[in-house]
Amino acid sequence: MLFSPAGGGRYATPARQFAQVAEDMVFIAENGTYVVRDGVELSSHLLAADLARTVRRPGTDGVDAGTVVCGK
């Protein structure tokens, strides 16, 4: 059985919070799209580049769309 901190935020935050006990922990971050164990990426699910550009476009065209883009 493994303890696996999971959340919607960035991997760096729980990795820092659990640094002293992180050995063999599986971290599930970015709303489940980024999974890491012992500093090694196990899984990563990304948006296709064309979809990411389409979603981002309103924010770059001056529209107040509240666009947030993040990455690992």
ZADO-1210 file (C-alpha; in nm, 4 decimals, padded with zeros to 6 digits):
<atoms>
<atom x="00.0000" y="00.0000" z="00.0000" code="MET" pos="1"/>
<atom x="00.1312" y="00.3439" z="-00.0935" code="LEU" pos="2"/>
<atom x="00.0411" y="00.6874" z="00.0329" code="PHE" pos="3"/>
<atom x="-00.0270" y="00.9047" z="-00.2697" code="SER" pos="4"/>
<atom x="-00.0844" y="01.2763" z="-00.2274" code="PRO" pos="5"/>
<atom x="-00.3178" y="01.3889" z="-00.5037" code="ALA" pos="6"/>
<atom x="-00.4505" y="01.7252" z="-00.6071" code="GLY" pos="7"/>
<atom x="-00.5286" y="01.9647" z="-00.8819" code="GLY" pos="8"/>
<atom x="-00.2222" y="02.1807" z="-00.8395" code="GLY" pos="9"/>
<atom x="00.1391" y="02.1611" z="-00.9437" code="ARG" pos="10"/>
<atom x="00.3590" y="01.8655" z="-00.8482" code="TYR" pos="11"/>
<atom x="00.6170" y="02.0946" z="-00.6858" code="ALA" pos="12"/>
<atom x="00.3926" y="02.1856" z="-00.3927" code="THR" pos="13"/>
<atom x="00.3221" y="01.8386" z="-00.2479" code="PRO" pos="14"/>
<atom x="00.6734" y="01.7254" z="-00.3410" code="ALA" pos="15"/>
<atom x="00.8090" y="02.0049" z="-00.1221" code="ARG" pos="16"/>
<atom x="00.5544" y="01.9453" z="00.1559" code="GLN" pos="17"/>
<atom x="00.6308" y="01.5725" z="00.1763" code="PHE" pos="18"/>
<atom x="01.0028" y="01.5937" z="00.0940" code="ALA" pos="19"/>
<atom x="01.1166" y="01.4333" z="00.4198" code="GLN" pos="20"/>
<atom x="00.8955" y="01.1262" z="00.3710" code="VAL" pos="21"/>
<atom x="00.8586" y="01.1167" z="-00.0082" code="ALA" pos="22"/>
<atom x="01.0534" y="00.7964" z="-00.0756" code="GLU" pos="23"/>
<atom x="00.8292" y="00.5510" z="-00.2658" code="ASP" pos="24"/>
<atom x="00.5355" y="00.7947" z="-00.2649" code="MET" pos="25"/>
<atom x="00.3360" y="00.8382" z="-00.5807" code="VAL" pos="26"/>
<atom x="00.2379" y="01.2011" z="-00.6402" code="PHE" pos="27"/>
<atom x="-00.0693" y="01.2674" z="-00.8522" code="ILE" pos="28"/>
<atom x="-00.0820" y="01.6307" z="-00.9627" code="ALA" pos="29"/>
<atom x="-00.2297" y="01.8647" z="-01.2224" code="GLU" pos="30"/>
<atom x="-00.5803" y="01.7172" z="-01.1778" code="ASN" pos="31"/>
<atom x="-00.4482" y="01.3673" z="-01.2372" code="GLY" pos="32"/>
<atom x="-00.2601" y="01.4444" z="-01.5566" code="THR" pos="33"/>
<atom x="00.0890" y="01.4208" z="-01.4034" code="TYR" pos="34"/>
<atom x="00.2021" y="01.1232" z="-01.1935" code="VAL" pos="35"/>
<atom x="00.5494" y="01.0954" z="-01.0379" code="VAL" pos="36"/>
<atom x="00.7210" y="00.8393" z="-00.8142" code="ARG" pos="37"/>
<atom x="01.0662" y="00.8960" z="-00.6660" code="ASP" pos="38"/>
<atom x="01.1166" y="01.1916" z="-00.8990" code="GLY" pos="39"/>
<atom x="01.0434" y="00.9840" z="-01.2099" code="VAL" pos="40"/>
<atom x="00.7472" y="01.0693" z="-01.4310" code="GLU" pos="41"/>
<atom x="00.5152" y="00.7699" z="-01.4563" code="LEU" pos="42"/>
<atom x="00.2371" y="00.9297" z="-01.6542" code="SER" pos="43"/>
<atom x="00.1628" y="01.2577" z="-01.8245" code="SER" pos="44"/>
<atom x="-00.1414" y="01.3479" z="-02.0323" code="HIS" pos="45"/>
<atom x="-00.1139" y="01.6633" z="-02.2383" code="LEU" pos="46"/>
<atom x="-00.3473" y="01.8601" z="-02.4585" code="LEU" pos="47"/>
<atom x="-00.2721" y="01.8316" z="-02.8270" code="ALA" pos="48"/>
<atom x="-00.0749" y="02.1378" z="-02.9390" code="ALA" pos="49"/>
<atom x="-00.3439" y="02.2554" z="-03.1813" code="ASP" pos="50"/>
<atom x="-00.6120" y="02.2312" z="-02.9117" code="LEU" pos="51"/>
<atom x="-00.3941" y="02.4200" z="-02.6635" code="ALA" pos="52"/>
<atom x="-00.3424" y="02.6992" z="-02.9187" code="ARG" pos="53"/>
<atom x="-00.7168" y="02.7146" z="-02.9898" code="THR" pos="54"/>
<atom x="-00.8066" y="02.7330" z="-02.6219" code="VAL" pos="55"/>
<atom x="-00.5411" y="02.9965" z="-02.5571" code="ARG" pos="56"/>
<atom x="-00.6276" y="03.2159" z="-02.8564" code="ARG" pos="57"/>
<atom x="-00.9081" y="03.4274" z="-02.6992" code="PRO" pos="58"/>
<atom x="-00.6718" y="03.5389" z="-02.4227" code="GLY" pos="59"/>
<atom x="-00.4017" y="03.6349" z="-02.6709" code="THR" pos="60"/>
<atom x="-00.6524" y="03.8234" z="-02.8882" code="ASP" pos="61"/>
<atom x="-00.7307" y="04.0633" z="-02.6032" code="GLY" pos="62"/>
<atom x="-01.0529" y="03.8919" z="-02.4973" code="VAL" pos="63"/>
<atom x="-01.0937" y="03.8680" z="-02.1199" code="ASP" pos="64"/>
<atom x="-01.1373" y="03.4914" z="-02.1244" code="ALA" pos="65"/>
<atom x="-00.9558" y="03.4084" z="-01.8026" code="GLY" pos="66"/>
<atom x="-00.7182" y="03.1772" z="-01.9865" code="THR" pos="67"/>
<atom x="-00.4712" y="02.9862" z="-01.7688" code="VAL" pos="68"/>
<atom x="-00.1907" y="02.7893" z="-01.9299" code="VAL" pos="69"/>
<atom x="00.0460" y="02.5801" z="-01.7235" code="CYS" pos="70"/>
<atom x="00.2999" y="02.3136" z="-01.7891" code="GLY" pos="71"/>
<atom x="00.5458" y="02.0886" z="-01.6236" code="LYS" pos="72"/>
</atoms>
